[in-house]
Structure formats: C-alpha cells, structure tokens
Amino acid sequence: MNANPNAQPSPTLEAAPALRPAWRNWAGNQRTTARRVARPGALEELVAVVRETRSEGLPLKPVGSGHSFTSIAATDGVRLVLDAYASRVEVDQERRRARVQGGMTLRALNALLAEHGLAMSNLGDVDAQTISGAISTGTHGTGTRYGGLATFVEELELVTGTGEVVRCSETVEPDIFAAARVGLGALGVISEVTLRCEDAFRLHCDERPMPLATVLTELDELAASNEHFEFWWIPDTERTLTKRLNRLDPEEAAQPLSRAREWWEDAVLENAGLGAACRLGRRAPRLIPSINRGITRLLSPRVFSDRSDRVFCSPRRVHFVELEYAVPRAHARRAFAAIQDVLTRLGVRTTMPVEVRFAAADDVWLSHSYGRDSAYFAVHQYVGMEHEPYFRAVEEALSDLGGRPHWGKLHYSEAATLAERYPRFSDFLAVRDRLDPDRLFANEYLTRVLGT
Ligand SMILES: Cc1cc2nc3c(=O)[nH]c(=O)nc-3n(C[C@H](O)[C@H](O)[C@H](O)COP(=O)(O)OP(=O)(O)OC[C@H]3O[C@@H](n4cnc5c(N)ncnc54)[C@H](O)[C@@H]3O)c2cc1C
C-alpha cells in the first residue's frame, strides 16, 4: 500500500525549484542550506535514503511545512521532504480510523476525513502543518477535555536511525509509542500515522470582545462550560477577544459565513488590517499603545457555524514569532499576571496578542500536558521587532510556575532544565539511544534540548 502515484523516479533531487537546498521556516527566523534534498515516494526509497545518509555520516532531517519557530527542523545535512509521501493509506469509516502517510498536511487530512464522513476531534489554529510535523512538537488546540493532536494517534510506523521499519501502538512497542507521538523528529522518520477520528460534526463559533477583568474572574467557568474556549488579550488595553466553540445540534442548520464576509473579516480585517497596524507599530513603536486601543475598538462579535475543521482553522497571513508555555491549569491566573508584569516591567511594545488556551492531561512522555491539565500561554511579536528580552522574561516567569515550553515555538531552555520538567525525560532518551544510536536525526536544537 506504500507505492505512491505521485512519487518521483529518483529519491534524491537537487534542482527542483520547490526543493532547493536553501530553506526557511514560515516566520523566516530560521534559515539553513542543506547538503542535498531527498524526496522519497515509497517506503523502500525512504529506507534507502536513511541507510545511505547514515553510511555517509551526514545528518538527516525530515521536514514538514516549516511551521515551527524553533530550529527543530533545520539541517545542513540531508533534508527529507515528504510531499510525495503524503497519500491516504486506508480509511475505515466504521471504526473511525484513518491511516495516512507521514507527509500529509492537516488540510489534506481534513478534506480526506470529510469525504468519509469523519473528522478530527480537535485541531489548532491553522491546517498548513503536516500530520507528522504537528504531532512531533506537541501541536494542540484548545479545550479542557481534549489533548493535543498526538493524543489522537493510535498507531505509528517509523523508519529508525538504523533504517529499520518499526510499528508501535499502546500494545506493540508501548515505550516507542509513548515517546514517538511527540518525538521532536529525534527518533525516526514517521512514515505512517493511524488516527482515531470521530463522525463528522459542525461547530458553532461565538467570538466576542469581553473585558479582561471579567474573563479572568470567570476563566474556570468559561473554560469548563465550552468545549473549546480561548481568548486573546491585546496589551495596553483592558479588552479581550473570546472564542467559544461548541458542537452544533445535528438537527440545526449550519450558518457558515458568506464567502464575501469571510474574505472581508479574515483576509481584510484580521490579516491585512492587523498587518498594516503591525507595520505602523514597527516603524513607530511609541504609537503602539494607541494602535492597540484602536484595534480593540474594532473588535466586534461574530457568530457562525460550519464544518468543524473550517471553524477550528483560519488563515494566518501576518508573520510573527511566538513563544508558548504550558503551565498547570491551577496556575492560569498567576501565569497571566506574570506576563502582564513582564510587559510592564520591560516596557514591551507589541501589537500582537497574548493567547490563552487549555488542554487535558495526557500520557505522551514529552507532551507539554504530560500528566497534568494545562493552560497554554502564547506571546507573539511581529517579525522584525525585538522579541528576545520579552520572550526570555516570560519564559523565566512561567518556568517559576513549572511551565513547559512548546517544542515548535521559540524558547531558550536546555536539556538539564527540561529533564526536571518532564518526568519521563530519561525514558525518552533511552528510546532515542535505541532508535537513533548514531544520532542521524540530530541537529543543534536537539542537542540543546535533549543533549548529545
Ligand atoms: C501560523 C502558525 C500557527 C500555528 N498554530 C499552532 C497551534 O494552533 N497550536 C500549536 O500547538 N502549534 C501551532 N503552531 C506550531 C506548529 O503547529 C508546530 O511547530 C508544528 O510542529 C509545525 O508542523 P510542520 O509540519 O510545519 O513541521 P516542521 O516545523 O517542518 O517540523 C517540526 C518537527 O517535526 C519533525 N518532522 C516533520 N516530519 C516528520 C516525519 N515525517 N517524521 C518525523 N519527524 C518529522 C521535524 O523534523 C521537526 O522536528 C503554529 C505555527 C504557525 C507558524
């Protein structure tokens, strides 16, 4: 079932325009040039690339859509592109299971599931990532009863650093399964992912501005009473934008946004309008508090309903960098106050919001929500504006609350600190030793966060 009709005749390409050795991530803050790019289209080609690269002594790095802000996907060795390894393998509508190749994007996955009357139970903000890239860093959405995307994985197939093909699940190689669902690209190339889905559903979206003080007072109730609750706070103001997503009754007719309204609100107001405000703020930072107050005056309520993935995910055209920390949910208010304190103390100027989301505890060893219900705090900065002092100070403040950094978002933590935050860190390292003894998948980022 692994033969792919889109496969290229050769697994290694050097000249195809989309596959040039020079690479940058979505935010443009990570750039590298690989020695060469490999693009397998079938399992045997993928295994051959792993074995060849290993025998040459070069590092190998599978890359998804480049949506991580950290250098987790960077390599100066061989970059492995899986866009020709991105097909459906099997969809079992009755068991609500989908098995897909590792390079499939979430957008393609959502469309495939919809064709079969299925859907993912929860998703993040965007659908550009690949399924393997998304799970590998612990990508999550929001909802106190839902874990991140990795918690919907039922089985994985990996090509290890020695070129072996391994399958794992709760019952087969359970240690590999506990490690590899959020594997940071350190354990092997994920060649297939089997996902636990559910029957397709529609979501009702209720977005409305609310005073910050009310959101903080009612936070537990808002998070508990909505299936998916999140809010954005615009610094320099006392206002937030809240988003509540709940399942639409199957009997009720959906009321999607018209194409024109969607274009106006998402493309023009949210993206072009925010982009213009950010550019102005970057040119004249002293205007930022007024710009932010102006942005909050433009916030207005919006209610609609649609297919679940269309409601979970929206386009993001304004480029930014981001740090995100997960703290035990009980510390949510203290974490928020700590971020406010950093903004004031450092006099940070930013037109970008602080985003607050929730996730349920899970059992994936390097998941940010391992063993504890979490609240996620994301801080952003517009590209080209100084972010490091701000992000470092937020990291320090949230670390004091036992925070764990998102692997795909900027952070400055190193292995020694992370080992204290993740109770199964040393078990993860043992699986790494077993699956990648020669550190074929190592790069600077992994050496920093996992050690050599
Ligand atoms: C605009 C934007 C919105 C975002 N929204 C969210 C959000 O809502 N929630 C959230 O949690 N995060 C979010 N993120 C972060 C993003 O989901 C993660 O960084 C994710 O890992 C990116 O996936 P990718 O396919 O781009 O992978 P990449 O960034 O290319 O790679 C990430 C890691 O996955 C590994 N990898 C990729 N493919 C494979 C494979 N086949 N086998 C093994 N390892 C592999 C890479 O080696 C690397 O270690 C967002 C990022 C952006 C830019």
The ligand as a MOL file (V3000), in Angstrom:
LIG
                    3D

  0  0  0     0  0            999 V3000
M  V30 BEGIN CTAB
M  V30 COUNTS 53 58 0 0 0
M  V30 BEGIN ATOM
M  V30 1 C 0.8370 30.3270 11.7950 0
M  V30 2 C 1.1110 29.2160 12.7710 0
M  V30 3 C 0.0830 28.7180 13.5580 0
M  V30 4 C 0.3340 27.7120 14.4830 0
M  V30 5 N -0.7000 27.2730 15.2720 0
M  V30 6 C -0.4610 26.3530 16.2240 0
M  V30 7 C -1.5000 25.9070 17.1000 0
M  V30 8 O -2.6540 26.3150 16.9890 0
M  V30 9 N -1.1760 25.0190 18.0760 0
M  V30 10 C 0.0970 24.5460 18.2490 0
M  V30 11 O 0.3330 23.7730 19.1650 0
M  V30 12 N 1.0870 24.9160 17.4090 0
M  V30 13 C 0.8360 25.7990 16.4130 0
M  V30 14 N 1.8470 26.1750 15.5660 0
M  V30 15 C 3.1400 25.4560 15.6540 0
M  V30 16 C 3.1550 24.2650 14.6800 0
M  V30 17 O 1.9590 23.5200 14.7440 0
M  V30 18 C 4.2860 23.3010 15.0310 0
M  V30 19 O 5.5120 23.9590 15.0890 0
M  V30 20 C 4.3650 22.1100 14.0670 0
M  V30 21 O 5.3540 21.2390 14.5290 0
M  V30 22 C 4.6810 22.5040 12.6320 0
M  V30 23 O 4.4630 21.4150 11.7720 0
M  V30 24 P 5.2550 21.3080 10.4000 0
M  V30 25 O 4.6040 20.2620 9.5480 0
M  V30 26 O 5.4360 22.6380 9.8260 0
M  V30 27 O 6.6370 20.6990 10.9060 0
M  V30 28 P 8.1080 21.3400 10.8770 0
M  V30 29 O 8.0740 22.6110 11.6220 0
M  V30 30 O 8.6190 21.3300 9.4920 0
M  V30 31 O 8.8920 20.2300 11.7280 0
M  V30 32 C 8.6170 20.0990 13.0990 0
M  V30 33 C 9.2920 18.8270 13.6290 0
M  V30 34 O 8.6510 17.6780 13.0750 0
M  V30 35 C 9.6330 16.8150 12.5460 0
M  V30 36 N 9.0420 16.0640 11.4500 0
M  V30 37 C 8.4090 16.5320 10.3690 0
M  V30 38 N 8.0160 15.4990 9.6000 0
M  V30 39 C 8.4250 14.3680 10.2410 0
M  V30 40 C 8.3150 12.9790 9.9560 0
M  V30 41 N 7.6980 12.5200 8.8840 0
M  V30 42 N 8.8400 12.1070 10.8330 0
M  V30 43 C 9.4690 12.5250 11.9600 0
M  V30 44 N 9.6000 13.8220 12.2670 0
M  V30 45 C 9.0700 14.7190 11.4050 0
M  V30 46 C 10.7540 17.7300 12.0910 0
M  V30 47 O 11.9700 17.0190 11.9550 0
M  V30 48 C 10.7750 18.7070 13.2490 0
M  V30 49 O 11.4510 18.0900 14.3180 0
M  V30 50 C 1.6370 27.1680 14.6160 0
M  V30 51 C 2.6670 27.6500 13.8060 0
M  V30 52 C 2.4080 28.6650 12.8980 0
M  V30 53 C 3.5360 29.1960 12.0330 0
M  V30 END ATOM
M  V30 BEGIN BOND
M  V30 1 1 1 2
M  V30 2 1 2 3
M  V30 3 2 2 52
M  V30 4 2 3 4
M  V30 5 1 4 5
M  V30 6 1 4 50
M  V30 7 2 5 6
M  V30 8 1 6 7
M  V30 9 1 6 13
M  V30 10 2 7 8
M  V30 11 1 7 9
M  V30 12 1 9 10
M  V30 13 2 10 11
M  V30 14 1 10 12
M  V30 15 2 12 13
M  V30 16 1 13 14
M  V30 17 1 14 15
M  V30 18 1 14 50
M  V30 19 1 15 16
M  V30 20 1 16 17
M  V30 21 1 16 18
M  V30 22 1 18 19
M  V30 23 1 18 20
M  V30 24 1 20 21
M  V30 25 1 20 22
M  V30 26 1 22 23
M  V30 27 1 23 24
M  V30 28 2 24 25
M  V30 29 1 24 26
M  V30 30 1 24 27
M  V30 31 1 27 28
M  V30 32 2 28 29
M  V30 33 1 28 30
M  V30 34 1 28 31
M  V30 35 1 31 32
M  V30 36 1 32 33
M  V30 37 1 33 34
M  V30 38 1 33 48
M  V30 39 1 34 35
M  V30 40 1 35 36
M  V30 41 1 35 46
M  V30 42 1 36 37
M  V30 43 1 36 45
M  V30 44 2 37 38
M  V30 45 1 38 39
M  V30 46 1 39 40
M  V30 47 2 39 45
M  V30 48 1 40 41
M  V30 49 2 40 42
M  V30 50 1 42 43
M  V30 51 2 43 44
M  V30 52 1 44 45
M  V30 53 1 46 47
M  V30 54 1 46 48
M  V30 55 1 48 49
M  V30 56 2 50 51
M  V30 57 1 51 52
M  V30 58 1 52 53
M  V30 END BOND
M  V30 END CTAB
M  END
